[in-house]
Amino acid sequence: MKNYLIIAGLALWTAFVAFTSSGPATPSPAAPEAPARKHPQPAVKPAPRETRARTAAAAPADTARLATACEEIEAAAITYEPGAVKVIRPWLLDADPQIRQAARDGLVMLGESDAIPFLRDAASRLEDPAEVASFHEAADLLSLPAWSESDEARQMMAEIVSESDR
């Protein structure tokens, strides 16, 4: 019985949220319209002339462009080749924050320390503090030494090899 009450309460809450968040289909004549923004906030600080044209559009990318960018970034990242940094780099300053996030994540997945200066440069051109912090965090992560190059890893590998020789 208790489970039915919980489920019924969740269903009512879901219906309430869906009903209140959808809003009216047509604007109410009594409700004043909000003034339209004439100048949207730029997503990226002014960049050099060569990148300014690419980042000038502040509108979010359509889903086809987002999908294409994500596919290209992921395809480059899973090659695990140092040259993939050059493929992903142009997406770091894209006008769409989702594409910038995908590029940042792709560079982290790639794991190349060559991407650190590009992440730091992109972070210096962004305005959103959370996004700037995430780019610096990604650069910091890539600057950490690989575990496989540590003394602990060498010792573990030596133990595994010696055990397999027995």
DSSP file (Angstrom, degrees, kcal/mol; ACC not computed):
  #  RESIDUE AA STRUCTURE BP1 BP2  ACC     N-H-->O    O-->H-N    N-H-->O    O-->H-N    TCO  KAPPA ALPHA  PHI   PSI    X-CA   Y-CA   Z-CA
    1    1 A M     >        0   0    0      0, 0.0     4,-1.7     0, 0.0     5,-0.1   0.000 360.0 360.0 360.0 -40.7    0.0    0.0    0.0
    2    2 A K  H  >  +     0   0    0      1,-0.2     4,-1.9     2,-0.2     5,-0.1   0.883 360.0  53.5 -63.4 -38.5    2.8    2.3    0.9
    3    3 A N  H  > S+     0   0    0      1,-0.2     4,-2.5     2,-0.2    -1,-0.2   0.883 105.5  53.9 -64.5 -38.4    4.5    1.8   -2.5
    4    4 A Y  H  > S+     0   0    0      1,-0.2     4,-2.6     2,-0.2    -1,-0.2   0.879 107.5  50.6 -64.2 -37.3    1.3    2.7   -4.3
    5    5 A L  H  X S+     0   0    0     -4,-1.7     4,-2.4     2,-0.2    -1,-0.2   0.894 110.7  48.9 -66.7 -39.5    1.1    6.0   -2.4
    6    6 A I  H  X S+     0   0    0     -4,-1.9     4,-2.4     2,-0.2    -2,-0.2   0.933 113.5  46.2 -65.1 -45.3    4.7    6.8   -3.3
    7    7 A I  H  X S+     0   0    0     -4,-2.5     4,-2.4     2,-0.2    -2,-0.2   0.902 113.0  49.6 -64.5 -42.1    4.1    6.0   -7.0
    8    8 A A  H  X S+     0   0    0     -4,-2.6     4,-2.4     2,-0.2    -1,-0.2   0.904 111.1  50.0 -64.4 -40.6    0.8    8.0   -7.0
    9    9 A G  H  X S+     0   0    0     -4,-2.4     4,-2.5     2,-0.2    -2,-0.2   0.906 111.1  48.6 -63.4 -42.6    2.6   11.0   -5.4
   10   10 A L  H  X S+     0   0    0     -4,-2.4     4,-2.6     2,-0.2    -2,-0.2   0.895 110.9  50.8 -64.1 -39.8    5.4   10.8   -8.0
   11   11 A A  H  X S+     0   0    0     -4,-2.4     4,-2.3     2,-0.2    -2,-0.2   0.916 111.8  47.2 -64.5 -42.7    2.9   10.6  -10.8
   12   12 A L  H  X S+     0   0    0     -4,-2.4     4,-2.6     2,-0.2    -2,-0.2   0.910 112.3  49.8 -64.2 -42.1    1.1   13.7   -9.5
   13   13 A W  H  X S+     0   0    0     -4,-2.5     4,-2.6     2,-0.2    -2,-0.2   0.921 111.0  49.2 -63.5 -43.4    4.3   15.6   -9.0
   14   14 A T  H  X S+     0   0    0     -4,-2.6     4,-2.6     1,-0.2    -2,-0.2   0.912 112.3  48.0 -61.4 -44.0    5.4   14.7  -12.6
   15   15 A A  H  X S+     0   0    0     -4,-2.3     4,-2.4     2,-0.2    -1,-0.2   0.908 111.9  50.2 -64.1 -41.5    2.1   15.9  -14.0
   16   16 A F  H  X S+     0   0    0     -4,-2.6     4,-2.6     2,-0.2     5,-0.2   0.934 112.6  45.9 -62.1 -46.9    2.2   19.1  -12.0
   17   17 A V  H  X S+     0   0    0     -4,-2.6     4,-2.1     1,-0.2     5,-0.2   0.918 114.0  48.8 -64.1 -43.7    5.8   19.9  -13.2
   18   18 A A  H  X S+     0   0    0     -4,-2.6     4,-1.0    -5,-0.2    -1,-0.2   0.897 114.3  46.2 -63.4 -40.1    4.9   19.1  -16.8
   19   19 A F  H  X S+     0   0    0     -4,-2.4     4,-0.7    -5,-0.2    -2,-0.2   0.909 116.5  42.6 -69.9 -43.0    1.8   21.2  -16.6
   20   20 A T  H  < S+     0   0    0     -4,-2.6    -2,-0.2     1,-0.2    -1,-0.2   0.781 114.4  49.3 -79.0 -25.9    3.4   24.2  -15.0
   21   21 A S  H  < S+     0   0    0     -4,-2.1    -1,-0.2    -5,-0.2    -2,-0.2   0.685  98.6  66.2 -87.6 -16.6    6.6   24.3  -17.0
   22   22 A S  H  < S-     0   0    0     -4,-1.0    -1,-0.2    -5,-0.2    -2,-0.2   0.842  85.6-163.7 -75.3 -31.0    5.0   24.1  -20.4
   23   23 A G     <  -     0   0    0     -4,-0.7     2,-0.1    -3,-0.1    -2,-0.1   0.049  37.2 -40.0  71.8 173.3    3.3   27.5  -20.2
   24   24 A P        -     0   0    0      0, 0.0     4,-0.1     0, 0.0     0, 0.0  -0.403  46.7-133.7 -72.8 149.5    0.5   28.7  -22.4
   25   25 A A  S    S+     0   0    0      1,-0.1    -2,-0.0    -2,-0.1     0, 0.0   0.863  94.1  33.5 -71.1 -36.3    0.6   27.9  -26.1
   26   26 A T  S    S-     0   0    0      1,-0.0    -1,-0.1    -3,-0.0     2,-0.0  -0.925 100.2 -98.6-118.7 146.7   -0.3   31.4  -27.1
   27   27 A P        -     0   0    0      0, 0.0    -2,-0.1     0, 0.0     6,-0.0  -0.346  38.5-115.8 -65.8 141.4    0.8   34.5  -25.3
   28   28 A S    >   -     0   0    0      1,-0.1     3,-0.5     4,-0.1     0, 0.0  -0.566  13.0-137.8 -75.3 135.8   -1.8   36.0  -23.0
   29   29 A P  T 3  S+     0   0    0      0, 0.0    -1,-0.1     0, 0.0     0, 0.0   0.793 104.1  54.0 -66.1 -24.6   -2.9   39.5  -24.0
   30   30 A A  T 3  S+     0   0    0      2,-0.1    -2,-0.0    -3,-0.0     0, 0.0   0.767  93.1  82.8 -79.3 -24.6   -2.8   40.6  -20.4
   31   31 A A  S <  S-     0   0    0     -3,-0.5     2,-0.1     1,-0.0     0, 0.0  -0.670  81.6-129.7 -84.0 127.3    0.8   39.5  -19.9
   32   32 A P        -     0   0    0      0, 0.0     2,-0.2     0, 0.0    -4,-0.1  -0.473  24.7-115.1 -73.1 146.1    3.4   42.0  -21.1
   33   33 A E        -     0   0    0     -2,-0.1     3,-0.1     1,-0.1     0, 0.0  -0.565  27.8-113.2 -81.5 145.2    6.0   40.7  -23.4
   34   34 A A        -     0   0    0     -2,-0.2     2,-0.1     1,-0.1    -1,-0.1  -0.517  40.1 -99.9 -73.0 142.3    9.6   40.7  -22.2
   35   35 A P        -     0   0    0      0, 0.0     2,-0.2     0, 0.0    -1,-0.1  -0.403  40.2-115.0 -65.3 138.6   11.8   43.1  -24.2
   36   36 A A        -     0   0    0     -2,-0.1     2,-0.5     1,-0.1    -3,-0.0  -0.470  27.1-113.1 -74.0 143.5   13.9   41.3  -26.8
   37   37 A R        -     0   0    0      1,-0.2    -1,-0.1    -2,-0.2     0, 0.0  -0.644  24.8-167.5 -76.9 126.8   17.6   41.3  -26.3
   38   38 A K  S    S+     0   0    0     -2,-0.5    -1,-0.2     1,-0.3    -2,-0.0   0.852  78.8  33.6 -83.2 -35.0   19.3   43.3  -29.0
   39   39 A H  S    S-     0   0    0      3,-0.0    -1,-0.3     0, 0.0     2,-0.0  -0.911  79.5-147.5-126.0 103.6   22.8   42.1  -28.3
   40   40 A P        -     0   0    0      0, 0.0    19,-0.0     0, 0.0     3,-0.0  -0.348  34.1 -96.5 -66.8 151.1   23.3   38.6  -27.1
   41   41 A Q        -     0   0    0      1,-0.1     2,-0.1    17,-0.1     3,-0.0  -0.483  42.0-117.0 -66.2 131.0   26.2   38.0  -24.7
   42   42 A P        -     0   0    0      0, 0.0    -1,-0.1     0, 0.0    85,-0.1  -0.464  13.2-148.3 -69.7 143.1   29.2   36.7  -26.6
   43   43 A A  S    S+     0   0    0     12,-0.2    84,-1.0    -2,-0.1    85,-0.4   0.695  80.6  41.4 -82.2 -20.3   30.3   33.3  -25.5
   44   44 A V  B    S-A  126   0A   0     11,-0.2    82,-0.3    82,-0.2     3,-0.1  -0.971  85.5-113.7-133.2 141.8   34.0   33.9  -26.2
   45   45 A K        -     0   0    0     80,-5.8    80,-0.1    -2,-0.4    -2,-0.1  -0.280  60.7 -70.1 -64.4 159.3   36.3   36.9  -25.6
   46   46 A P        -     0   0    0      0, 0.0    -1,-0.2     0, 0.0     3,-0.1  -0.261  60.8-164.0 -54.2 136.0   37.5   38.7  -28.7
   47   47 A A        -     0   0    0      1,-0.2     5,-0.1    -3,-0.1    -3,-0.0  -0.657  30.5 -70.7-116.5 170.7   40.0   36.5  -30.5
   48   48 A P    >>  -     0   0    0      0, 0.0     4,-1.6     0, 0.0     3,-1.2  -0.173  57.3 -97.5 -58.2 161.4   42.6   37.2  -33.2
   49   49 A R  H 3> S+     0   0    0      1,-0.3     4,-0.9     2,-0.2     3,-0.1   0.826 119.7  58.0 -53.2 -40.1   41.3   38.0  -36.6
   50   50 A E  H 34 S+     0   0    0      1,-0.2     4,-0.3     2,-0.2    -1,-0.3   0.803 116.0  33.8 -67.7 -28.2   41.7   34.4  -38.0
   51   51 A T  H <> S+     0   0    0     -3,-1.2     4,-1.8     2,-0.1    -1,-0.2   0.609  99.5  81.2 -99.3 -12.7   39.5   32.8  -35.3
   52   52 A R  H  X S+     0   0    0     -4,-1.6     4,-1.0     1,-0.2    -2,-0.2   0.884  89.6  52.7 -61.8 -40.0   37.0   35.7  -34.9
   53   53 A A  H  < S+     0   0    0     -4,-0.9     4,-0.4     1,-0.2    -1,-0.2   0.876 110.7  47.8 -64.6 -36.6   35.0   34.8  -38.0
   54   54 A R  H  4 S+     0   0    0     -4,-0.3    41,-0.5     1,-0.2     3,-0.3   0.843 118.9  38.5 -73.8 -32.9   34.5   31.2  -36.7
   55   55 A T  H  < S+     0   0    0     -4,-1.8   -12,-0.2     1,-0.2   -11,-0.2   0.453  90.3  91.8 -97.3  -0.8   33.5   32.3  -33.2
   56   56 A A     <  +     0   0    0     -4,-1.0     2,-0.6    -3,-0.2    -1,-0.2   0.840  64.4  85.8 -66.5 -33.6   31.4   35.3  -34.1
   57   57 A A        -     0   0    0     -4,-0.4    38,-0.0    -3,-0.3    -4,-0.0  -0.571  55.0-175.8 -73.3 116.6   28.1   33.4  -34.3
   58   58 A A        +     0   0    0     -2,-0.6    -1,-0.2     2,-0.1     3,-0.1   0.517  49.5 106.0 -91.0  -5.3   26.7   33.3  -30.7
   59   59 A A  S    S-     0   0    0      1,-0.1     3,-0.1    37,-0.1    36,-0.1  -0.488  80.9-103.1 -74.9 143.6   23.8   31.1  -31.6
   60   60 A P        -     0   0    0      0, 0.0    -1,-0.1     0, 0.0    36,-0.1  -0.304  42.6-100.3 -64.0 149.8   23.9   27.5  -30.5
   61   61 A A        -     0   0    0      1,-0.1    37,-0.1    -3,-0.1     2,-0.0  -0.358  37.0-110.0 -69.2 149.0   24.7   25.0  -33.2
   62   62 A D     >  -     0   0    0      1,-0.1     4,-2.4    -3,-0.1     5,-0.2  -0.312  35.9-101.3 -72.6 167.6   21.9   23.0  -34.7
   63   63 A T  H  > S+     0   0    0      1,-0.2     4,-2.6     2,-0.2     5,-0.2   0.831 120.6  54.3 -64.5 -33.5   21.7   19.3  -33.9
   64   64 A A  H  > S+     0   0    0      2,-0.2     4,-2.3     1,-0.2    -1,-0.2   0.923 111.2  45.2 -66.8 -42.6   23.2   18.2  -37.2
   65   65 A R  H  > S+     0   0    0      2,-0.2     4,-2.6     1,-0.2    -2,-0.2   0.899 113.4  50.5 -66.7 -40.3   26.3   20.5  -36.7
   66   66 A L  H  X S+     0   0    0     -4,-2.4     4,-2.6     2,-0.2    -2,-0.2   0.922 111.4  48.2 -62.1 -44.8   26.6   19.3  -33.1
   67   67 A A  H  X S+     0   0    0     -4,-2.6     4,-2.4     2,-0.2    -2,-0.2   0.911 112.0  49.4 -63.3 -42.4   26.5   15.7  -34.1
   68   68 A T  H  X S+     0   0    0     -4,-2.3     4,-2.4     2,-0.2    -2,-0.2   0.925 112.4  47.6 -62.4 -45.3   29.0   16.2  -36.9
   69   69 A A  H  X S+     0   0    0     -4,-2.6     4,-2.6     1,-0.2    -2,-0.2   0.926 112.3  49.1 -62.7 -45.2   31.4   18.0  -34.5
   70   70 A C  H  X S+     0   0    0     -4,-2.6     4,-2.7     1,-0.2     5,-0.2   0.895 111.4  49.7 -63.1 -40.3   31.0   15.3  -31.8
   71   71 A E  H  X S+     0   0    0     -4,-2.4     4,-2.6     2,-0.2    -1,-0.2   0.923 112.5  47.1 -64.3 -43.6   31.7   12.5  -34.3
   72   72 A E  H  X S+     0   0    0     -4,-2.4     4,-1.9     2,-0.2    -2,-0.2   0.907 114.2  47.5 -64.8 -41.6   34.8   14.3  -35.7
   73   73 A I  H  X S+     0   0    0     -4,-2.6     4,-2.5     2,-0.2    -2,-0.2   0.936 114.4  45.6 -65.4 -46.7   36.1   14.9  -32.2
   74   74 A E  H  X S+     0   0    0     -4,-2.7     4,-2.4     1,-0.2    -2,-0.2   0.905 110.7  53.3 -65.2 -41.2   35.5   11.4  -31.0
   75   75 A A  H  < S+     0   0    0     -4,-2.6     4,-0.3    -5,-0.2    -1,-0.2   0.892 113.1  44.4 -60.9 -38.9   37.0    9.9  -34.1
   76   76 A A  H >< S+     0   0    0     -4,-1.9     3,-1.1    -5,-0.2     5,-0.5   0.904 112.3  52.3 -70.8 -40.6   40.1   11.9  -33.6
   77   77 A A  H >< S+     0   0    0     -4,-2.5     3,-1.1     1,-0.2    -2,-0.2   0.870 104.3  54.5 -66.0 -37.9   40.3   11.2  -29.9
   78   78 A I  T 3< S+     0   0    0     -4,-2.4    -1,-0.2     1,-0.2    -2,-0.2   0.513  92.5  72.2 -80.2  -0.8   40.1    7.4  -30.2
   79   79 A T  T <  S-     0   0    0     -3,-1.1    -1,-0.2    -4,-0.3    -2,-0.2   0.779  86.4-152.2 -75.7 -26.1   43.0    7.3  -32.6
   80   80 A Y    <   +     0   0    0     -3,-1.1    -3,-0.1    -4,-0.5    -2,-0.1   0.828  46.4 138.9  55.0  35.1   45.3    8.1  -29.6
   81   81 A E    >   -     0   0    0     -5,-0.5     3,-1.7     1,-0.1     4,-0.3  -0.867  62.6-128.5-106.1 141.2   47.7    9.7  -32.0
   82   82 A P  T >  S+     0   0    0      0, 0.0     3,-1.4     0, 0.0     4,-0.3   0.819 106.7  64.7 -58.8 -30.6   49.5   13.0  -31.1
   83   83 A G  T >> S+     0   0    0      1,-0.3     3,-0.9     2,-0.2     4,-0.6   0.657  82.0  78.2 -68.0 -14.9   48.3   14.5  -34.4
   84   84 A A  H <> S+     0   0    0     -3,-1.7     4,-2.0     1,-0.2     3,-0.3   0.720  77.8  72.8 -67.6 -19.9   44.7   14.3  -33.3
   85   85 A V  H <> S+     0   0    0     -3,-1.4     4,-2.5    -4,-0.3    -1,-0.2   0.898  94.1  53.5 -59.3 -39.1   45.2   17.4  -31.2
   86   86 A K  H <4 S+     0   0    0     -3,-0.9    -1,-0.2    -4,-0.3    -2,-0.2   0.807 107.8  50.5 -67.2 -29.2   45.3   19.5  -34.4
   87   87 A V  H  < S+     0   0    0     -4,-0.6     4,-0.2    -3,-0.3    -1,-0.2   0.888 117.3  38.4 -74.1 -39.3   41.9   18.0  -35.5
   88   88 A I  H >< S+     0   0    0     -4,-2.0     3,-1.7     1,-0.2     4,-0.5   0.813  97.8  80.1 -81.7 -31.9   40.2   18.8  -32.2
   89   89 A R  G >< S+     0   0    0     -4,-2.5     3,-1.9     1,-0.3     4,-0.4   0.826  84.4  58.2 -49.9 -45.5   41.9   22.2  -31.5
   90   90 A P  G >  S+     0   0    0      0, 0.0     3,-0.7     0, 0.0    -1,-0.3   0.777 100.3  59.6 -60.7 -23.3   39.6   24.3  -33.8
   91   91 A W  G X  S+     0   0    0     -3,-1.7     3,-1.4    -4,-0.2    12,-0.2   0.637  83.5  81.7 -78.9 -12.9   36.5   23.2  -31.9
   92   92 A L  G <  S+     0   0    0     -3,-1.9    -1,-0.2    -4,-0.5    -3,-0.1   0.792  98.8  38.0 -64.1 -28.0   37.8   24.6  -28.6
   93   93 A L  G <  S+     0   0    0     -3,-0.7    -1,-0.3    -4,-0.4    -2,-0.1   0.061  84.2 139.2-111.9  24.4   36.6   28.1  -29.5
   94   94 A D    <   -     0   0    0     -3,-1.4   -39,-0.1     2,-0.1     6,-0.1  -0.282  62.2-121.0 -64.4 154.9   33.4   27.3  -31.2
   95   95 A A  S    S+     0   0    0    -41,-0.5    -1,-0.1   -36,-0.1   -40,-0.1   0.752  94.5  80.1 -69.9 -23.8   30.4   29.5  -30.5
   96   96 A D  S  > S-     0   0    0      1,-0.1     4,-2.0   -36,-0.1     3,-0.4  -0.755  70.8-151.3 -89.8 122.7   28.4   26.6  -29.1
   97   97 A P  H  > S+     0   0    0      0, 0.0     4,-2.3     0, 0.0     5,-0.2   0.804  95.6  58.7 -63.4 -28.6   29.3   25.6  -25.5
   98   98 A Q  H  > S+     0   0    0      2,-0.2     4,-2.1     1,-0.2     5,-0.1   0.889 107.1  46.7 -67.6 -37.3   28.3   22.0  -26.1
   99   99 A I  H  > S+     0   0    0     -3,-0.4     4,-2.3     2,-0.2    -1,-0.2   0.898 111.3  51.4 -70.7 -40.1   30.9   21.7  -28.9
  100  100 A R  H  X S+     0   0    0     -4,-2.0     4,-2.5     1,-0.2    -2,-0.2   0.907 110.7  49.4 -61.3 -40.8   33.5   23.4  -26.8
  101  101 A Q  H  X S+     0   0    0     -4,-2.3     4,-2.7     2,-0.2     5,-0.2   0.911 110.1  50.4 -64.4 -42.5   32.8   20.9  -24.0
  102  102 A A  H  X S+     0   0    0     -4,-2.1     4,-2.3     2,-0.2    -1,-0.2   0.891 111.0  49.3 -62.6 -39.1   33.0   18.0  -26.5
  103  103 A A  H  X S+     0   0    0     -4,-2.3     4,-2.2   -12,-0.2    -2,-0.2   0.920 111.5  48.7 -66.2 -43.8   36.4   19.3  -27.7
  104  104 A R  H  X S+     0   0    0     -4,-2.5     4,-1.8     1,-0.2    -2,-0.2   0.935 113.8  46.1 -60.2 -46.8   37.7   19.6  -24.1
  105  105 A D  H  X S+     0   0    0     -4,-2.7     4,-2.6     1,-0.2    -1,-0.2   0.863 110.1  54.9 -65.0 -36.2   36.5   16.1  -23.3
  106  106 A G  H  X S+     0   0    0     -4,-2.3     4,-2.4    -5,-0.2    -1,-0.2   0.894 107.3  49.3 -64.3 -40.1   38.0   14.8  -26.5
  107  107 A L  H  X>S+     0   0    0     -4,-2.2     4,-2.0     2,-0.2     5,-0.6   0.877 111.4  49.4 -67.4 -36.6   41.4   16.2  -25.7
  108  108 A V  H  <5S+     0   0    0     -4,-1.8    -2,-0.2     2,-0.2    -1,-0.2   0.920 111.7  48.9 -65.9 -42.8   41.2   14.7  -22.2
  109  109 A M  H  <5S+     0   0    0     -4,-2.6    -2,-0.2     1,-0.2    -1,-0.2   0.893 108.9  53.5 -62.8 -39.3   40.3   11.3  -23.7
  110  110 A L  H  <5S-     0   0    0     -4,-2.4    -1,-0.2    -5,-0.2    -2,-0.2   0.896  93.8-155.0 -62.7 -41.1   43.2   11.6  -26.2
  111  111 A G  T  <5 +     0   0    0     -4,-2.0     2,-0.5     1,-0.2    -3,-0.1   0.674  35.0 149.5  78.2  18.2   45.5   12.2  -23.2
  112  112 A E    > < -     0   0    0     -5,-0.6     3,-1.5     1,-0.1    -1,-0.2  -0.728  43.8-149.8 -89.5 129.3   48.2   14.1  -25.1
  113  113 A S  G >  S+     0   0    0     -2,-0.5     3,-1.5     1,-0.3    -1,-0.1   0.676  91.6  78.5 -69.9 -15.3   50.1   16.7  -23.1
  114  114 A D  G 3  S+     0   0    0      1,-0.3     4,-0.4     2,-0.1    -1,-0.3   0.719  85.3  63.2 -62.1 -19.7   50.5   18.7  -26.4
  115  115 A A  G <> S+     0   0    0     -3,-1.5     4,-2.3     1,-0.2    -1,-0.3   0.617  78.4  87.8 -81.0 -13.1   46.9   19.9  -25.8
  116  116 A I  H <> S+     0   0    0     -3,-1.5     4,-2.3     1,-0.2     5,-0.2   0.919  88.1  45.6 -57.5 -50.1   47.7   21.7  -22.6
  117  117 A P  H  > S+     0   0    0      0, 0.0     4,-2.3     0, 0.0    -1,-0.2   0.854 112.7  52.2 -64.5 -29.9   48.7   25.1  -24.1
  118  118 A F  H  > S+     0   0    0     -4,-0.4     4,-2.4     2,-0.2    -2,-0.2   0.889 110.0  48.0 -71.0 -38.4   45.6   25.0  -26.4
  119  119 A L  H  X S+     0   0    0     -4,-2.3     4,-2.3     2,-0.2    -1,-0.2   0.911 113.4  47.7 -66.2 -42.0   43.3   24.3  -23.4
  120  120 A R  H  X S+     0   0    0     -4,-2.3     4,-1.7    -5,-0.2    -2,-0.2   0.905 112.2  49.4 -66.1 -41.0   44.9   27.2  -21.5
  121  121 A D  H  X S+     0   0    0     -4,-2.3     4,-0.7    -5,-0.2    -2,-0.2   0.926 111.9  48.1 -63.5 -44.9   44.7   29.5  -24.4
  122  122 A A  H >X S+     0   0    0     -4,-2.4     3,-1.1     1,-0.2     4,-0.8   0.903 108.8  54.6 -62.5 -40.5   41.0   28.7  -25.0
  123  123 A A  H >< S+     0   0    0     -4,-2.3     3,-0.6     1,-0.3    -1,-0.2   0.855 102.6  57.0 -61.8 -34.7   40.3   29.2  -21.3
  124  124 A S  H 3< S+     0   0    0     -4,-1.7    -1,-0.3     1,-0.2    -2,-0.2   0.696 108.6  47.3 -70.8 -16.8   41.8   32.7  -21.5
  125  125 A R  H << S+     0   0    0     -3,-1.1   -80,-5.8    -4,-0.7    -1,-0.2   0.537  94.4  91.3-100.2  -8.6   39.3   33.6  -24.2
  126  126 A L  B <<  -A   44   0A   0     -4,-0.8   -82,-0.2    -3,-0.6   -83,-0.1  -0.511  55.5-160.6 -87.7 157.3   36.2   32.3  -22.6
  127  127 A E        +     0   0    0    -84,-1.0    -1,-0.1    -2,-0.2   -83,-0.1   0.719  63.5  92.6-107.7 -29.1   33.9   34.3  -20.3
  128  128 A D     >  -     0   0    0    -85,-0.4     4,-2.6     1,-0.2     5,-0.2  -0.567  65.5-149.7 -72.5 117.6   31.9   31.7  -18.3
  129  129 A P  H  > S+     0   0    0      0, 0.0     4,-2.4     0, 0.0    -1,-0.2   0.850  95.4  51.8 -58.7 -36.4   33.8   31.2  -15.1
  130  130 A A  H  > S+     0   0    0      2,-0.2     4,-1.9     1,-0.2     5,-0.1   0.901 112.0  46.1 -67.4 -39.2   32.7   27.5  -14.8
  131  131 A E  H  > S+     0   0    0      2,-0.2     4,-1.9    -3,-0.2    -1,-0.2   0.898 111.3  52.0 -70.2 -39.9   33.8   26.8  -18.3
  132  132 A V  H  X S+     0   0    0     -4,-2.6     4,-2.2     1,-0.2    -2,-0.2   0.931 110.5  49.3 -59.5 -45.6   37.1   28.5  -17.8
  133  133 A A  H  X S+     0   0    0     -4,-2.4     4,-2.6     1,-0.2    -1,-0.2   0.884 108.6  52.3 -62.5 -38.7   37.6   26.4  -14.7
  134  134 A S  H  X S+     0   0    0     -4,-1.9     4,-2.0     2,-0.2    -1,-0.2   0.855 109.1  49.9 -68.5 -33.1   36.8   23.2  -16.5
  135  135 A F  H  X S+     0   0    0     -4,-1.9     4,-2.1     2,-0.2    -2,-0.2   0.904 112.7  46.6 -69.5 -41.2   39.3   24.0  -19.3
  136  136 A H  H  X S+     0   0    0     -4,-2.2     4,-2.7     2,-0.2    -2,-0.2   0.895 111.2  52.5 -66.3 -38.9   42.0   24.7  -16.7
  137  137 A E  H  X S+     0   0    0     -4,-2.6     4,-2.4     2,-0.2    -2,-0.2   0.902 108.7  50.0 -62.4 -41.3   41.1   21.5  -14.8
  138  138 A A  H  X S+     0   0    0     -4,-2.0     4,-2.1     2,-0.2    -1,-0.2   0.910 111.5  48.5 -63.8 -41.8   41.4   19.5  -18.1
  139  139 A A  H  X S+     0   0    0     -4,-2.1     4,-1.3     2,-0.2    -2,-0.2   0.904 111.3  50.4 -64.5 -40.9   44.9   21.1  -18.7
  140  140 A D  H  X S+     0   0    0     -4,-2.7     4,-0.6     1,-0.2     3,-0.2   0.902 109.2  51.7 -62.6 -40.7   45.9   20.2  -15.1
  141  141 A L  H >< S+     0   0    0     -4,-2.4     3,-1.0     1,-0.2    -2,-0.2   0.914 109.4  49.2 -62.7 -43.0   44.7   16.7  -15.6
  142  142 A L  H 3< S+     0   0    0     -4,-2.1    -1,-0.2     1,-0.2    -2,-0.2   0.744 105.1  59.7 -69.4 -21.9   46.8   16.3  -18.8
  143  143 A S  H 3< S+     0   0    0     -4,-1.3    -1,-0.2    -3,-0.2    -2,-0.2   0.606  82.0 103.9 -82.8 -10.3   49.8   17.7  -17.0
  144  144 A L  S << S-     0   0    0     -3,-1.0     2,-0.1    -4,-0.6     3,-0.1  -0.421  82.8-105.2 -68.5 145.4   49.8   14.9  -14.4
  145  145 A P        -     0   0    0      0, 0.0     2,-0.2     0, 0.0    -1,-0.1  -0.415  38.8-103.1 -70.0 148.7   52.5   12.3  -14.9
  146  146 A A    >   -     0   0    0      1,-0.1     3,-1.3    -2,-0.1     4,-0.1  -0.473  19.6-133.9 -70.6 140.0   51.3    8.9  -16.2
  147  147 A W  G >  S+     0   0    0      1,-0.3     3,-2.2     2,-0.2     6,-0.5   0.868 104.1  65.2 -61.7 -36.1   51.0    6.2  -13.6
  148  148 A S  G 3  S+     0   0    0      1,-0.3    -1,-0.3     5,-0.1    -2,-0.0   0.679  99.3  53.3 -63.9 -16.3   52.7    3.8  -16.0
  149  149 A E  G <  S+     0   0    0     -3,-1.3    -1,-0.3     4,-0.1    -2,-0.2   0.350  90.4 102.8 -97.3   5.1   55.9    5.9  -15.7
  150  150 A S  S <> S-     0   0    0     -3,-2.2     4,-2.0    -4,-0.1     5,-0.1  -0.416  82.9-116.1 -86.7 163.2   56.0    5.9  -11.9
  151  151 A D  H  > S+     0   0    0      1,-0.2     4,-2.5     2,-0.2     5,-0.2   0.870 116.8  57.0 -62.8 -37.3   58.3    3.8   -9.8
  152  152 A E  H  > S+     0   0    0      1,-0.2     4,-2.4     2,-0.2    -1,-0.2   0.912 107.0  47.8 -61.0 -42.8   55.3    2.0   -8.4
  153  153 A A  H  > S+     0   0    0     -6,-0.5     4,-2.7     2,-0.2    -1,-0.2   0.908 110.9  50.7 -66.0 -41.8   54.2    0.9  -11.9
  154  154 A R  H  X S+     0   0    0     -4,-2.0     4,-2.2     1,-0.2    -1,-0.2   0.908 111.4  48.7 -61.8 -41.1   57.7   -0.3  -12.8
  155  155 A Q  H  X S+     0   0    0     -4,-2.5     4,-2.2     2,-0.2    -2,-0.2   0.919 111.7  49.0 -64.6 -43.8   57.8   -2.4   -9.6
  156  156 A M  H  X S+     0   0    0     -4,-2.4     4,-2.4     1,-0.2    -2,-0.2   0.916 111.7  49.0 -62.2 -43.2   54.4   -3.8  -10.3
  157  157 A M  H  X S+     0   0    0     -4,-2.7     4,-2.5     1,-0.2    -1,-0.2   0.891 109.7  52.0 -64.8 -38.9   55.4   -4.7  -13.9
  158  158 A A  H  X S+     0   0    0     -4,-2.2     4,-2.4    -5,-0.2    -1,-0.2   0.904 110.5  48.7 -63.4 -40.8   58.6   -6.4  -12.6
  159  159 A E  H  X S+     0   0    0     -4,-2.2     4,-2.2     2,-0.2    -2,-0.2   0.906 111.5  49.3 -65.1 -41.7   56.6   -8.5  -10.1
  160  160 A I  H  X S+     0   0    0     -4,-2.4     4,-1.8     2,-0.2    -2,-0.2   0.915 113.0  46.8 -64.6 -42.8   54.1   -9.5  -12.8
  161  161 A V  H  X S+     0   0    0     -4,-2.5     4,-1.2     2,-0.2    -2,-0.2   0.908 112.4  49.4 -66.0 -42.3   56.9  -10.5  -15.2
  162  162 A S  H  X S+     0   0    0     -4,-2.4     4,-0.5     1,-0.2    -1,-0.2   0.869 111.7  49.3 -67.3 -35.4   58.8  -12.4  -12.5
  163  163 A E  H >< S+     0   0    0     -4,-2.2     3,-0.6     1,-0.2    -1,-0.2   0.844 109.1  52.0 -70.0 -33.7   55.6  -14.3  -11.5
  164  164 A S  H 3< S+     0   0    0     -4,-1.8    -1,-0.2     1,-0.2    -2,-0.2   0.736 103.2  59.3 -76.3 -20.8   54.9  -15.2  -15.1
  165  165 A D  H 3<        0   0    0     -4,-1.2    -1,-0.2     1,-0.2    -2,-0.2   0.666 360.0 360.0 -77.7 -16.6   58.4  -16.6  -15.6
  166  166 A R    <<        0   0    0     -3,-0.6    -1,-0.2    -4,-0.5    -2,-0.1   0.474 360.0 360.0 -75.7 360.0   57.8  -19.1  -12.8
